Amino acid sequence: MELEWYPIIEKVTWNDAKDFLGQIKDCDWRFPTVEELVSLFDYRTGKVQKKHKLMQGKIFWAGSVPDFFKIGKPQDAWAISMEFGWVYPEPKGREFHVRYVRKINSTSESKRILRTRMVQDCQDGELRLGKQDC
């Protein structure tokens, strides 16, 4: 399953990130799971995948909440360090980065392809939309 990642949002509390998520027009955006975030970290090299390099060294919120009977507290959410690859519960009142995610479906895929094509065409000096110049 291929995912589309929302741009990195500066440090916010988990609840503020949840509230902002509700304001995004496309309703299929969501918090990433712990597994989705961890999949971006290469434990052999200790670095984030190249296409997500701007995440390196930052801590991100995941959407899931720890089972407080086993670990953490009800007011905690999972945080993932993109410096060390650690996963741990943190109070939702702390401020960390967030990146929303969604599955690429035919609609979002076609938009992404169009955006990519427009950027490439514009860089090649071929695309002109209205009065927009490259």
Phi, psi and omega in degrees: 000124179270141182243149172254132183253131176290151177303154181295133176258136180301174186303128177215162174287162180299318181293322176295321178296321178294318178296316180297323179303322179292342181269347180289132185300317179283113188283357181269001174287147180207169171294146173284156174282167175302316182299320180295318179291315180298328180295343179275348184259130178263107184290341177289318183263342183075024181229161176279151176308146184306317184289353177240027188299336179291348178275345185306132175081358182257163176249135184237146174281142168255163184279339184276154180250136180299149174287106188291353174282339182254315183204148177079188182231162181302334181270012180260159171222161180285137174237144182235123178275124176267016172259321183239349182081015181283147175237126183204156177282140177225148175300137181298344179280348176287161180249122176224172178283163175218146173223118178281164185217157172206154175291145176277117175251181185299324181290308182291327178296315181294324177295318181296316179298317179298314178301314180299315181296319180296318179296314180298314180298319181293322178294329178280355179077021184259332186263131176228116178251114181057234181263007182288129176249154178284000000 
